[in-house]
């Protein structure tokens, strides 16, 4: 069963692609190639977050989400609230897609990519730099879209017209909102990039 903002095959809907592109700057072709899958379908069952915490990991063009995201009793219930949660988490995860592309989408590229994360997390842990996960350079870079969404949508969450439009699959309404808020989006992107430089 598909949940907004996904098609049944795990691809992103056009409305979701448009909003994610606007807030993250990730190329629409890359977003269109991405597939969102449940972690139980990869042989490592990664990522290994506790069930109620949820989480995801991006490897190549596949984003593996933990089971809670697909559970109809939780974030797979098809509600506006779950659409907001999906979009907020996707806005971060899609930021890893260009990184994965830089490393290469073959087996060796994927291995180098995972090793780069392991090195960054391990280095921060050894040096006792917190946060270990969210403070790594690759994670901060990928977080652009999520920070922009939080800045622009903030406390309105599922009541926001852009999230409602993604939920309905109304690409034209998403595009209209993005066009109307282009200046704010660019300002939020610039603010996050500046924060990254000073972190």
Secondary structure in CASP SS format (residue, H / E / C, confidence):
PFRMAT SS
TARGET T0000
AUTHOR 0000-0000-0000
METHOD secondary structure of the structure
MODEL  1
X C 1.00
X C 1.00
X C 1.00
X C 1.00
X C 1.00
X E 1.00
X C 1.00
X C 1.00
X C 1.00
X C 1.00
X C 1.00
X E 1.00
X C 1.00
X H 1.00
X H 1.00
X H 1.00
X H 1.00
X H 1.00
X H 1.00
X H 1.00
X H 1.00
X H 1.00
X H 1.00
X H 1.00
X C 1.00
X C 1.00
X C 1.00
X H 1.00
X H 1.00
X H 1.00
X H 1.00
X H 1.00
X H 1.00
X C 1.00
X E 1.00
X E 1.00
X E 1.00
X E 1.00
X H 1.00
X H 1.00
X H 1.00
X C 1.00
X C 1.00
X C 1.00
X C 1.00
X C 1.00
X C 1.00
X C 1.00
X C 1.00
X C 1.00
X C 1.00
X C 1.00
X C 1.00
X C 1.00
X C 1.00
X E 1.00
X E 1.00
X E 1.00
X E 1.00
X C 1.00
X C 1.00
X E 1.00
X E 1.00
X E 1.00
X E 1.00
X C 1.00
X H 1.00
X H 1.00
X H 1.00
X C 1.00
X C 1.00
X C 1.00
X C 1.00
X C 1.00
X C 1.00
X C 1.00
X C 1.00
X C 1.00
X C 1.00
X H 1.00
X H 1.00
X H 1.00
X H 1.00
X H 1.00
X H 1.00
X H 1.00
X H 1.00
X H 1.00
X H 1.00
X H 1.00
X H 1.00
X H 1.00
X H 1.00
X C 1.00
X H 1.00
X H 1.00
X H 1.00
X H 1.00
X H 1.00
X H 1.00
X H 1.00
X H 1.00
X H 1.00
X C 1.00
X C 1.00
X C 1.00
X H 1.00
X H 1.00
X H 1.00
X H 1.00
X H 1.00
X H 1.00
X H 1.00
X H 1.00
X H 1.00
X H 1.00
X H 1.00
X H 1.00
X H 1.00
X H 1.00
X H 1.00
X H 1.00
X H 1.00
X H 1.00
X H 1.00
X H 1.00
X C 1.00
X C 1.00
X C 1.00
X C 1.00
X C 1.00
X C 1.00
X C 1.00
X C 1.00
X C 1.00
X C 1.00
X H 1.00
X H 1.00
X H 1.00
X H 1.00
X H 1.00
X H 1.00
X C 1.00
X H 1.00
X H 1.00
X H 1.00
X H 1.00
X H 1.00
X H 1.00
X H 1.00
X H 1.00
X H 1.00
X H 1.00
X H 1.00
X H 1.00
X H 1.00
X H 1.00
X H 1.00
X H 1.00
X C 1.00
X H 1.00
X H 1.00
X H 1.00
X H 1.00
X H 1.00
X H 1.00
X H 1.00
X H 1.00
X C 1.00
X C 1.00
X H 1.00
X H 1.00
X H 1.00
X H 1.00
X H 1.00
X H 1.00
X H 1.00
X H 1.00
X H 1.00
X H 1.00
X C 1.00
X H 1.00
X H 1.00
X H 1.00
X H 1.00
X H 1.00
X H 1.00
X H 1.00
X H 1.00
X H 1.00
X H 1.00
X H 1.00
X H 1.00
X H 1.00
X H 1.00
X H 1.00
X H 1.00
X H 1.00
X C 1.00
END
